[in-house]
Amino acid sequence: MKSAFAKETVRSITHSLGRFLAIAAIVALGTGFYAGLRMTAPDMKLAADEFFDGTALMDVRVLSTLGLTDADIAALRQVDGVESVMPAYETDVMVRVGDEQYATRVHSLPASASESDTSDGVHARSDDPDYLNRPILVEGSWPERAGECVLSANLVVNSGVRVGDTVTVLEGVQNVDETLATRTYKVVGLVNAPYYATSSSMGSTTLGTGSIQQFMYVPESDFSADLPFTEAFVTVKGAADERASSKAYDACVTAVEDRIKEIAPEREQARVDGLKEEAQKQLDQKRAEYESQKTEAQSQLDQAKQQLDDAAATIAQSEQQLSDGQVEYDRGAAQLAEQQESARQQLSSAEQQIADGQAQVDEARPRIEAASAQLQDAWAQWQQGADALADARARWQQQSDALDAGVHQAEQSIADLNARIAFLEEQLQTATDPVEIEKLQAEKAAAQTALASAQATLDALNAQKPALDQAREQLEAQQRQVDAAQSVLAGQQAAFDQQKAQFDASVQQLDQARSELSAARVQADAQIAAAQRQLEAAAAQLESRSQPA
């Protein structure tokens, strides 16, 4: 029987040698391709981890709707597990390079960049441990003076950008002249930045097409000294020893993130208290200036009134022949003057209070707008991460469904082949014709070969399930991170909405005060005009009486 099986096998191969060789080549090619695919992702992760560690890429990015102060940075340094902290400035602008316009994100570059060593094109070595997200200088030099910058070296839009070109800032999400030292920059170098690991999506903005097309680094001193820090980048102790995106790395970073979140309410309240204290100081100063000017004006008015009273007394003494009507006229004139002066003082005081309120509103408005822009950017970044996670989950589900279908098909094939073999064995037991027996044995051998192939296919498919299960766990961990980020953003949104509501209430009160002042001015003018007409009528009567008959 074995000899017959061997002969049949050799006969099957020799009669269809081309198909046998093609199947063998396909199996070999598929095996090699599968092995390459299995190693691609780990190799890419190792390369990325080495690049991130070599450029001191941050582990945590800290943002605040009201900006960060030196006290906030000091508090971050005191958090257990924090290794380094780099405060930074950031703003979005529209720039023109040549004839093209780009939505550009401008970052502050610490002075330590000019002393870093990036000669190998992979690592950025620096003696400053707080210098994070270190760019790699590809061409040119680092910006060291005001009006100098470096741009991305690997973006498609950079095809026409050269060292020595001029970058003109056209507009920004904030007042450009109050944010940057100049609107014109000279390109002194081109860099690759670990902060932008991919050029396909660098963030969203309210400018241009809504997407960031370019990034630019300028000296930190080019940002206004009056601005709070926009963000802070943090590295975690021990994180560099773990592989990026591994569970150990995520656990290490998450622990420090949780500690940072614990101090967030205290730092947010301190920031709000600081802003309130600054506004109160300005209000007290304006109030003191108002009281001083008011006292001086009142003194002058009292002196003038005393002079008028003395003159009136002199006139009264020298012209006692004036009639009672003249006395009433003088009294009416004095009352009118007092009414005019009182109305003027009250209106002037109200105008000053409105002016002070408007100054406070004008001062608070840029902060509210900046906080709104930062929060919108944060929501956009969260949405981008959530969309990417949804895409990854859909791809996983597609792979899982395909695997389940393959397993089901293989199991069905095995069941059919077992039934076929059992049927052939029953036929062999009853068969007597040698030719028929040989034919049945050949069919049984072919069925057994097919059964072994189907079983191998089923085993290979089942071997893929642990990898899919591990991918599902990673997706669930990423979903939890996305949900946690959404919760944090929701808290920040609630705090911002409360501050915005207070700001809108102040604006509404200011508008109401203007309306009331306008109405009071109209009423005062009407009352003074009526009194003036009465006084003029009394003077006419007095003049007519003083004329000789």
PAMI-387045 format. One record per residue (C-alpha): y, z, x; residue number from 1; residue in three letters. Coordinates in steps of 0.001 Angstrom, whole numbers, always signed. Layout:
REC   north      up    east   n res
REC       Y       Z       X NUM ALA
...
END
This chain:
REC   north      up    east   n res
REC      +0      +0      +0   1 MET
REC   +2331    +844   +2897   2 LYS
REC   +1605   -2509   +4486   3 SER
REC   +2432   -4284   +1271   4 ALA
REC   +5648   -2322    +890   5 PHE
REC   +6685   -3122   +4464   6 ALA
REC   +5901   -6787   +3976   7 LYS
REC   +7886   -6854    +764   8 GLU
REC  +10826   -5143   +2456   9 THR
REC  +10816   -7584   +5387  10 VAL
REC  +10420  -10485   +2990  11 ARG
REC  +13422   -9266    +914  12 SER
REC  +15594   -8978   +4023  13 ILE
REC  +14597  -12314   +5570  14 THR
REC  +14951  -14192   +2310  15 HIS
REC  +18537  -12852   +1847  16 SER
REC  +19555  -12085   +5433  17 LEU
REC  +23197  -13046   +4869  18 GLY
REC  +23598  -10647   +1957  19 ARG
REC  +21829   -7878   +3909  20 PHE
REC  +24141   -8317   +6902  21 LEU
REC  +27227   -8472   +4632  22 ALA
REC  +26229   -5227   +2900  23 ILE
REC  +25597   -3568   +6266  24 ALA
REC  +29033   -4709   +7541  25 ALA
REC  +30742   -3483   +4370  26 ILE
REC  +29090     -65   +4686  27 VAL
REC  +30110    +210   +8345  28 ALA
REC  +33691    -876   +7618  29 LEU
REC  +33976   +1557   +4694  30 GLY
REC  +32650   +4417   +6821  31 THR
REC  +35174   +3712   +9572  32 GLY
REC  +38045   +3335   +7115  33 PHE
REC  +37115   +6600   +5373  34 TYR
REC  +36967   +8471   +8682  35 ALA
REC  +40393   +7120   +9624  36 GLY
REC  +41877   +8176   +6297  37 LEU
REC  +40429  +11677   +6621  38 ARG
REC  +42167  +12130  +10002  39 MET
REC  +45513  +10507   +9130  40 THR
REC  +46936  +13379   +7065  41 ALA
REC  +45963  +16184   +9533  42 PRO
REC  +47369  +14198  +12463  43 ASP
REC  +50627  +13537  +10611  44 MET
REC  +50924  +17233   +9688  45 LYS
REC  +50347  +18282  +13303  46 LEU
REC  +52981  +15820  +14542  47 ALA
REC  +55465  +16970  +11910  48 ALA
REC  +54814  +20653  +12727  49 ASP
REC  +55451  +20024  +16446  50 GLU
REC  +58674  +18103  +15650  51 PHE
REC  +59922  +20815  +13275  52 PHE
REC  +59206  +23595  +15798  53 ASP
REC  +60724  +21563  +18622  54 GLY
REC  +63997  +21143  +16706  55 THR
REC  +64140  +24697  +15286  56 ALA
REC  +64032  +23495  +11669  57 LEU
REC  +64974  +26262   +9256  58 MET
REC  +62375  +28015   +7094  59 ASP
REC  +64756  +29205   +4356  60 VAL
REC  +68071  +27787   +3071  61 ARG
REC  +70381  +30360   +1445  62 VAL
REC  +73100  +29193    -994  63 LEU
REC  +75721  +30973   -3094  64 SER
REC  +77899  +29575   -5867  65 THR
REC  +80895  +31453   -4400  66 LEU
REC  +80093  +30712    -749  67 GLY
REC  +78908  +33090   +1970  68 LEU
REC  +81038  +35496   +4027  69 THR
REC  +80551  +37017   +7461  70 ASP
REC  +79296  +40153   +5705  71 ALA
REC  +76665  +38076   +3867  72 ASP
REC  +75496  +36555   +7163  73 ILE
REC  +75301  +40036   +8747  74 ALA
REC  +73238  +41250   +5775  75 ALA
REC  +70825  +38317   +6200  76 LEU
REC  +70330  +39195   +9863  77 ARG
REC  +69301  +42723   +8827  78 GLN
REC  +66538  +41516   +6466  79 VAL
REC  +63102  +42457   +7786  80 ASP
REC  +61302  +39375   +9124  81 GLY
REC  +64432  +37281   +9721  82 VAL
REC  +64461  +35831  +13229  83 GLU
REC  +67632  +33706  +13333  84 SER
REC  +70515  +32918  +10984  85 VAL
REC  +72904  +29964  +11269  86 MET
REC  +75847  +29848   +8838  87 PRO
REC  +77070  +26331   +8129  88 ALA
REC  +79555  +24220   +6185  89 TYR
REC  +78687  +21193   +4066  90 GLU
REC  +80586  +18807   +1766  91 THR
REC  +80030  +15391    +163  92 ASP
REC  +82560  +12586    +725  93 VAL
REC  +82929   +8840    +298  94 MET
REC  +83562   +7118   +3647  95 VAL
REC  +84380   +3595   +4756  96 ARG
REC  +82874   +2099   +7902  97 VAL
REC  +84104   -1433   +8442  98 GLY
REC  +83972   -3133   +5036  99 ASP
REC  +81243    -882   +3602 100 GLU
REC  +81528   +2397   +1684 101 GLN
REC  +78836   +5114   +1732 102 TYR
REC  +78272   +8420     -66 103 ALA
REC  +78005  +10740   +2933 104 THR
REC  +77057  +14406   +3394 105 ARG
REC  +79141  +16054   +6127 106 VAL
REC  +77579  +18967   +8064 107 HIS
REC  +79175  +21329  +10559 108 SER
REC  +77756  +21132  +14090 109 LEU
REC  +77802  +24322  +16238 110 PRO
REC  +79249  +24201  +19730 111 ALA
REC  +75733  +24908  +21076 112 SER
REC  +74744  +21314  +20266 113 ALA
REC  +76675  +19942  +23254 114 SER
REC  +74618  +22196  +25574 115 GLU
REC  +71207  +21369  +24087 116 SER
REC  +68630  +19181  +25873 117 ASP
REC  +67183  +16364  +23737 118 THR
REC  +66247  +14027  +26570 119 SER
REC  +62551  +13668  +25572 120 ASP
REC  +63494  +12451  +22074 121 GLY
REC  +61217  +15000  +20374 122 VAL
REC  +62465  +18476  +21308 123 HIS
REC  +65968  +19975  +21173 124 ALA
REC  +66064  +22836  +23653 125 ARG
REC  +68919  +25354  +23471 126 SER
REC  +69644  +28866  +24765 127 ASP
REC  +71245  +29766  +21421 128 ASP
REC  +68505  +31165  +19107 129 PRO
REC  +70842  +30846  +16079 130 ASP
REC  +71258  +27072  +16612 131 TYR
REC  +68911  +25652  +13931 132 LEU
REC  +68165  +22202  +12447 133 ASN
REC  +68926  +20718  +15863 134 ARG
REC  +69577  +16959  +15794 135 PRO
REC  +68132  +14679  +18493 136 ILE
REC  +70833  +12653  +20288 137 LEU
REC  +69633   +9034  +20408 138 VAL
REC  +72766   +7287  +21675 139 GLU
REC  +76253   +8278  +22827 140 GLY
REC  +77456  +11874  +23146 141 SER
REC  +77996  +14995  +21042 142 TRP
REC  +81286  +15476  +19121 143 PRO
REC  +83360  +18116  +20901 144 GLU
REC  +86915  +17439  +19689 145 ARG
REC  +88524  +17178  +16275 146 ALA
REC  +88118  +13719  +14773 147 GLY
REC  +84757  +13000  +16462 148 GLU
REC  +81409  +12667  +14676 149 CYS
REC  +77793  +11529  +14978 150 VAL
REC  +75905   +9510  +12329 151 LEU
REC  +72254   +8837  +11501 152 SER
REC  +70477   +6557  +13974 153 ALA
REC  +67614   +5385  +11755 154 ASN
REC  +69124   +4541   +8365 155 LEU
REC  +69125    +991   +7064 156 VAL
REC  +72821   +1235   +6262 157 VAL
REC  +73417   +1889   +9960 158 ASN
REC  +72547   -1682  +10910 159 SER
REC  +76232   -2448  +11425 160 GLY
REC  +77341    +952  +12765 161 VAL
REC  +78015   +1295  +16479 162 ARG
REC  +79298   +4010  +18791 163 VAL
REC  +83068   +3706  +18856 164 GLY
REC  +83407   +2687  +15189 165 ASP
REC  +85905   +4445  +12940 166 THR
REC  +84851   +6401   +9841 167 VAL
REC  +87555   +6865   +7184 168 THR
REC  +87110   +9588   +4556 169 VAL
REC  +88323   +8259   +1176 170 LEU
REC  +87559  +11082   -1276 171 GLU
REC  +85272  +14069   -1744 172 GLY
REC  +83778  +16475   -4237 173 VAL
REC  +86461  +18908   -3016 174 GLN
REC  +90044  +18363   -1887 175 ASN
REC  +89456  +16550   +1404 176 VAL
REC  +92733  +17671   +2985 177 ASP
REC  +91913  +21317   +2202 178 GLU
REC  +88322  +20974   +3466 179 THR
REC  +88420  +18798   +6610 180 LEU
REC  +90915  +18722   +9466 181 ALA
REC  +91305  +14936   +9342 182 THR
REC  +90354  +11905   +7280 183 ARG
REC  +89644   +9638  +10265 184 THR
REC  +86678  +10110  +12623 185 TYR
REC  +85433   +8246  +15649 186 LYS
REC  +81665   +7704  +15981 187 VAL
REC  +80740   +9099  +19417 188 VAL
REC  +76956   +9204  +18959 189 GLY
REC  +73886   +8510  +16799 190 LEU
REC  +71241  +11164  +16054 191 VAL
REC  +67927  +11822  +14319 192 ASN
REC  +68008  +15031  +12266 193 ALA
REC  +64925  +17113  +11360 194 PRO
REC  +66847  +18306   +8282 195 TYR
REC  +66446  +14752   +6939 196 TYR
REC  +62738  +14152   +7545 197 ALA
REC  +62843  +11042   +5370 198 THR
REC  +65592   +8504   +4774 199 SER
REC  +64282   +7427   +1350 200 SER
REC  +65877  +10372    -476 201 SER
REC  +68545  +12518   +1165 202 MET
REC  +69843  +14271   -1943 203 GLY
REC  +72084  +13588   -4908 204 SER
REC  +75854  +13773   -5314 205 THR
REC  +78557  +13168   -7891 206 THR
REC  +80086  +10417   -5721 207 LEU
REC  +79289   +6698   -5517 208 GLY
REC  +75867   +5751   -6870 209 THR
REC  +74831   +9394   -7196 210 GLY
REC  +72619   +9384   -4068 211 SER
REC  +73449  +10355    -487 212 ILE
REC  +73323   +7226   +1727 213 GLN
REC  +74390   +8668   +5080 214 GLN
REC  +74845  +11979   +6860 215 PHE
REC  +77484  +12927   +9416 216 MET
REC  +77886  +15884  +11777 217 TYR
REC  +81382  +17021  +12828 218 VAL
REC  +82501  +20011  +14943 219 PRO
REC  +82440  +23264  +12994 220 GLU
REC  +86159  +23693  +13720 221 SER
REC  +86903  +20556  +11661 222 ASP
REC  +86186  +22546   +8480 223 PHE
REC  +89053  +24675   +7115 224 SER
REC  +88993  +28255   +8403 225 ALA
REC  +89931  +29481   +4900 226 ASP
REC  +86652  +28231   +3411 227 LEU
REC  +83604  +30491   +3043 228 PRO
REC  +80350  +29269   +4539 229 PHE
REC  +78624  +26777   +2238 230 THR
REC  +75075  +27749   +3232 231 GLU
REC  +72981  +29707   +5729 232 ALA
REC  +69794  +28534   +7423 233 PHE
REC  +67165  +31153   +8299 234 VAL
REC  +64050  +31131  +10474 235 THR
REC  +61260  +33645   +9882 236 VAL
REC  +59498  +35641  +12574 237 LYS
REC  +55982  +34305  +13124 238 GLY
REC  +56492  +31182  +10991 239 ALA
REC  +56601  +28906  +14033 240 ALA
REC  +53108  +30109  +15003 241 ASP
REC  +51686  +28821  +11714 242 GLU
REC  +51151  +25196  +10761 243 ARG
REC  +53820  +23816   +8423 244 ALA
REC  +52773  +23716   +4740 245 SER
REC  +49731  +25903   +5426 246 SER
REC  +48977  +28900   +3238 247 LYS
REC  +49658  +31258   +6138 248 ALA
REC  +53059  +29671   +6701 249 TYR
REC  +53926  +29801   +2992 250 ASP
REC  +52900  +33466   +2804 251 ALA
REC  +54978  +34350   +5873 252 CYS
REC  +58088  +32583   +4566 253 VAL
REC  +57658  +33724    +957 254 THR
REC  +57612  +37374   +2011 255 ALA
REC  +61003  +37001   +3711 256 VAL
REC  +62371  +34950    +800 257 GLU
REC  +61469  +37790   -1547 258 ASP
REC  +63333  +40274    +660 259 ARG
REC  +66379  +38010    +707 260 ILE
REC  +66253  +37775   -3081 261 LYS
REC  +66175  +41583   -3261 262 GLU
REC  +69571  +41857   -1529 263 ILE
REC  +71057  +38948   -3525 264 ALA
REC  +72461  +41051   -6440 265 PRO
REC  +74186  +43436   -4039 266 GLU
REC  +75699  +40599   -1977 267 ARG
REC  +76767  +38692   -5121 268 GLU
REC  +78527  +41784   -6474 269 GLN
REC  +80191  +42369   -3105 270 ALA
REC  +81433  +38759   -3109 271 ARG
REC  +82830  +39098   -6634 272 VAL
REC  +84486  +42412   -5742 273 ASP
REC  +86030  +40809   -2664 274 GLY
REC  +87499  +37956   -4697 275 LEU
REC  +88835  +40412   -7264 276 LYS
REC  +90388  +42567   -4527 277 GLU
REC  +92061  +39522   -2962 278 GLU
REC  +93432  +38399   -6338 279 ALA
REC  +94631  +41942   -7079 280 GLN
REC  +96478  +42116   -3765 281 LYS
REC  +98281  +38864   -4524 282 GLN
REC  +99100  +40091   -8025 283 LEU
REC +100445  +43399   -6698 284 ASP
REC +102551  +41567   -4152 285 GLN
REC +104047  +39261   -6793 286 LYS
REC +104648  +42222   -9096 287 ARG
REC +106429  +44131   -6321 288 ALA
REC +108621  +41100   -5580 289 GLU
REC +109413  +40785   -9277 290 TYR
REC +110354  +44458   -9613 291 GLU
REC +112567  +44252   -6522 292 SER
REC +114397  +41168   -7804 293 GLN
REC +114649  +42694  -11249 294 LYS
REC +116246  +45886   -9869 295 THR
REC +118745  +43892   -7825 296 GLU
REC +119641  +41694  -10805 297 ALA
REC +120012  +44728  -13063 298 GLN
REC +122319  +46351  -10510 299 SER
REC +124508  +43245  -10398 300 GLN
REC +124523  +43070  -14186 301 LEU
REC +125502  +46748  -14444 302 ASP
REC +128287  +46247  -11923 303 GLN
REC +129568  +43178  -13770 304 ALA
REC +129375  +45029  -17049 305 LYS
REC +131331  +47906  -15557 306 GLN
REC +133994  +45491  -14357 307 GLN
REC +134168  +43909  -17811 308 LEU
REC +134407  +47327  -19429 309 ASP
REC +137238  +48323  -17067 310 ASP
REC +139074  +45079  -17814 311 ALA
REC +138579  +45565  -21534 312 ALA
REC +139942  +49074  -21288 313 ALA
REC +142993  +47826  -19361 314 THR
REC +143628  +45102  -21935 315 ILE
REC +143172  +47595  -24754 316 ALA
REC +145703  +49922  -23180 317 GLN
REC +148290  +47178  -22504 318 SER
REC +147882  +45361  -25802 319 GLU
REC +147607  +48057  -28392 320 GLN
REC +149317  +45745  -30836 321 GLN
REC +146099  +43845  -31337 322 LEU
REC +144880  +44219  -34859 323 SER
REC +141602  +45652  -36048 324 ASP
REC +140345  +42110  -36287 325 GLY
REC +140876  +41623  -32533 326 GLN
REC +138917  +44786  -31874 327 VAL
REC +136073  +43543  -34075 328 GLU
REC +136194  +40186  -32301 329 TYR
REC +135884  +41827  -28899 330 ASP
REC +133010  +43963  -30137 331 ARG
REC +131249  +40895  -31509 332 GLY
REC +131769  +38997  -28249 333 ALA
REC +130354  +41893  -26267 334 ALA
REC +127334  +42127  -28554 335 GLN
REC +126756  +38360  -28223 336 LEU
REC +126918  +38588  -24446 337 ALA
REC +124451  +41461  -24458 338 GLU
REC +122120  +39538  -26740 339 GLN
REC +122315  +36483  -24481 340 GLN
REC +121665  +38568  -21382 341 GLU
REC +118799  +40441  -23014 342 SER
REC +117228  +37199  -24204 343 ALA
REC +117657  +35651  -20759 344 ARG
REC +115976  +38621  -19059 345 GLN
REC +113074  +38675  -21485 346 GLN
REC +112512  +34917  -21185 347 LEU
REC +112809  +35069  -17396 348 SER
REC +110260  +37905  -17245 349 SER
REC +107853  +35991  -19481 350 ALA
REC +108273  +32816  -17386 351 GLU
REC +107534  +34753  -14198 352 GLN
REC +104398  +36280  -15697 353 GLN
REC +103215  +32812  -16796 354 ILE
REC +103962  +31395  -13334 355 ALA
REC +101935  +34211  -11727 356 ASP
REC  +99063  +33585  -14129 357 GLY
REC  +99167  +29833  -13425 358 GLN
REC  +99048  +30503   -9680 359 ALA
REC  +95938  +32632  -10137 360 GLN
REC  +94309  +29936  -12287 361 VAL
REC  +95176  +27193   -9750 362 ASP
REC  +93693  +29301   -6979 363 GLU
REC  +90485  +30026   -8858 364 ALA
REC  +89939  +26446  -10102 365 ARG
REC  +88739  +24912   -6760 366 PRO
REC  +86229  +27731   -6330 367 ARG
REC  +84903  +27219   -9848 368 ILE
REC  +84635  +23448   -9289 369 GLU
REC  +82959  +23924   -5893 370 ALA
REC  +80479  +26411   -7361 371 ALA
REC  +79723  +23960  -10192 372 SER
REC  +79118  +21119   -7710 373 ALA
REC  +76834  +23284   -5558 374 GLN
REC  +74856  +24398   -8602 375 LEU
REC  +74483  +20799   -9802 376 GLN
REC  +73214  +19822   -6331 377 ASP
REC  +70724  +22689   -6401 378 ALA
REC  +69436  +21628   -9867 379 TRP
REC  +69146  +18022   -8687 380 ALA
REC  +67126  +19090   -5635 381 GLN
REC  +64876  +21251   -7826 382 TRP
REC  +64328  +18345  -10254 383 GLN
REC  +63441  +16078   -7360 384 GLN
REC  +60811  +18575   -6175 385 GLY
REC  +59455  +19009   -9717 386 ALA
REC  +59176  +15214  -10177 387 ASP
REC  +57392  +14840   -6851 388 ALA
REC  +54935  +17603   -7850 389 LEU
REC  +54294  +15907  -11213 390 ALA
REC  +53542  +12617   -9415 391 ASP
REC  +51137  +14390   -7038 392 ALA
REC  +49396  +16102   -9967 393 ARG
REC  +49011  +12745  -11743 394 ALA
REC  +47495  +11193   -8609 395 ARG
REC  +45072  +14136   -8304 396 TRP
REC  +44046  +13784  -11961 397 GLN
REC  +43411  +10068  -11462 398 GLN
REC  +41197  +10781   -8418 399 GLN
REC  +39354  +13554  -10320 400 SER
REC  +38710  +11295  -13314 401 ASP
REC  +37439   +8519  -11040 402 ALA
REC  +35106  +10969   -9262 403 LEU
REC  +33735  +12336  -12549 404 ASP
REC  +33113   +8800  -13793 405 ALA
REC  +31302   +7918  -10566 406 GLY
REC  +29120  +11059  -10769 407 VAL
REC  +28239  +10306  -14395 408 HIS
REC  +27337   +6708  -13568 409 GLN
REC  +25185   +7787  -10587 410 ALA
REC  +23374  +10442  -12667 411 GLU
REC  +22715   +7854  -15419 412 GLN
REC  +21349   +5403  -12825 413 SER
REC  +19026   +8104  -11412 414 ILE
REC  +17730   +8961  -14889 415 ALA
REC  +17078   +5265  -15667 416 ASP
REC  +15291   +4717  -12323 417 LEU
REC  +13099   +7808  -12794 418 ASN
REC  +12125   +6557  -16225 419 ALA
REC  +11363   +3112  -14753 420 ARG
REC   +9197   +4612  -11967 421 ILE
REC   +7284   +6747  -14486 422 ALA
REC   +6670   +3669  -16615 423 PHE
REC   +5424   +1663  -13605 424 LEU
REC   +3068   +4508  -12590 425 GLU
REC   +1567   +4502  -16085 426 GLU
REC   +1080    +712  -15837 427 GLN
REC    -588   +1088  -12429 428 LEU
REC   -3082   +3597  -13825 429 GLN
REC   -4257   +1161  -16459 430 THR
REC   -3918   -2110  -14510 431 ALA
REC   -7143   -3799  -13125 432 THR
REC   -5893   -7182  -11958 433 ASP
REC   -5096   -7023   -8191 434 PRO
REC   -2208   -9473   -8546 435 VAL
REC    -664   -7429  -11340 436 GLU
REC   -1234   -4197   -9359 437 ILE
REC    +556   -5643   -6318 438 GLU
REC   +3445   -6792   -8496 439 LYS
REC   +3749   -3351  -10152 440 LEU
REC   +3643   -1611   -6754 441 GLN
REC   +6438   -3879   -5469 442 ALA
REC   +8563   -3118   -8517 443 GLU
REC   +7903    +612   -8042 444 LYS
REC   +8879    +458   -4361 445 ALA
REC  +12109   -1386   -5230 446 ALA
REC  +12867   +1194   -7931 447 ALA
REC  +12259   +4067   -5477 448 GLN
REC  +14591   +2424   -2947 449 THR
REC  +17260   +2042   -5624 450 ALA
REC  +16672   +5682   -6656 451 LEU
REC  +17232   +6885   -3074 452 ALA
REC  +20431   +4811   -2881 453 SER
REC  +21689   +6207   -6211 454 ALA
REC  +20883   +9777   -5087 455 GLN
REC  +22814   +9195   -1824 456 ALA
REC  +25761   +7894   -3817 457 THR
REC  +25653  +10979   -6080 458 LEU
REC  +25517  +13323   -3068 459 ASP
REC  +28491  +11554   -1463 460 ALA
REC  +30501  +11851   -4690 461 LEU
REC  +29654  +15547   -5079 462 ASN
REC  +30732  +16132   -1462 463 ALA
REC  +34236  +15006   -2427 464 GLN
REC  +34649  +17739   -5084 465 LYS
REC  +35603  +20606   -2680 466 PRO
REC  +38464  +18511   -1282 467 ALA
REC  +39712  +17814   -4828 468 LEU
REC  +39419  +21511   -5723 469 ASP
REC  +41422  +22453   -2622 470 GLN
REC  +44067  +19849   -3532 471 ALA
REC  +44260  +21322   -7039 472 ARG
REC  +44846  +24827   -5587 473 GLU
REC  +47626  +23461   -3387 474 GLN
REC  +49229  +21770   -6400 475 LEU
REC  +49067  +25025   -8378 476 GLU
REC  +50674  +26919   -5462 477 ALA
REC  +53442  +24312   -5292 478 GLN
REC  +53922  +24618   -9077 479 GLN
REC  +54431  +28357   -8710 480 ARG
REC  +57040  +27742   -6023 481 GLN
REC  +58837  +25225   -8261 482 VAL
REC  +58759  +27703  -11166 483 ASP
REC  +60142  +30467   -8922 484 ALA
REC  +62939  +28186   -7723 485 ALA
REC  +63760  +27330  -11341 486 GLN
REC  +64019  +31042  -12185 487 SER
REC  +66412  +31643   -9286 488 VAL
REC  +68560  +28672  -10299 489 LEU
REC  +68601  +29881  -13901 490 ALA
REC  +69941  +33253  -12729 491 GLY
REC  +72616  +31589  -10645 492 GLN
REC  +73488  +29331  -13585 493 GLN
REC  +73908  +32361  -15864 494 ALA
REC  +76182  +34083  -13359 495 ALA
REC  +78244  +30918  -12963 496 PHE
REC  +78488  +30420  -16736 497 ASP
REC  +79830  +33961  -17101 498 GLN
REC  +82465  +33386  -14419 499 GLN
REC  +83341  +30011  -15964 500 LYS
REC  +83773  +31639  -19363 501 ALA
REC  +86142  +34220  -17863 502 GLN
REC  +88103  +31429  -16166 503 PHE
REC  +88349  +29403  -19406 504 ASP
REC  +89508  +32524  -21258 505 ALA
REC  +92270  +33020  -18680 506 SER
REC  +93380  +29389  -19110 507 VAL
REC  +93408  +29802  -22898 508 GLN
REC  +95466  +33005  -22635 509 GLN
REC  +97899  +31197  -20344 510 LEU
REC  +98310  +28327  -22842 511 ASP
REC  +98827  +30818  -25665 512 GLN
REC +101481  +32630  -23605 513 ALA
REC +103301  +29323  -23024 514 ARG
REC +103267  +28593  -26769 515 SER
REC +104584  +32062  -27569 516 GLU
REC +107296  +31713  -24915 517 LEU
REC +108390  +28352  -26325 518 SER
REC +108569  +29793  -29838 519 ALA
REC +110492  +32832  -28604 520 ALA
REC +112957  +30587  -26739 521 ARG
REC +113585  +28503  -29885 522 VAL
REC +114061  +31636  -31972 523 GLN
REC +116414  +33200  -29419 524 ALA
REC +118489  +30016  -29166 525 ASP
REC +118759  +29877  -32967 526 ALA
REC +119846  +33531  -33203 527 GLN
REC +122428  +33154  -30410 528 ILE
REC +123768  +29939  -31956 529 ALA
REC +124181  +31676  -35326 530 ALA
REC +125956  +34624  -33689 531 ALA
REC +128187  +32206  -31753 532 GLN
REC +129179  +30418  -34961 533 ARG
REC +130011  +33743  -36603 534 GLN
REC +132093  +34745  -33572 535 LEU
REC +133945  +31426  -33563 536 GLU
REC +134675  +31807  -37281 537 ALA
REC +136032  +35303  -36644 538 ALA
REC +138215  +33987  -33786 539 ALA
REC +139611  +31252  -36017 540 ALA
REC +140497  +33784  -38656 541 GLN
REC +142122  +36024  -36011 542 LEU
REC +144105  +33069  -34619 543 GLU
REC +145315  +32059  -38044 544 SER
REC +146452  +35622  -38731 545 ARG
REC +148309  +35883  -35427 546 SER
REC +150387  +32757  -36119 547 GLN
REC +153876  +33438  -37598 548 PRO
REC +154207  +32644  -41244 549 ALA
END
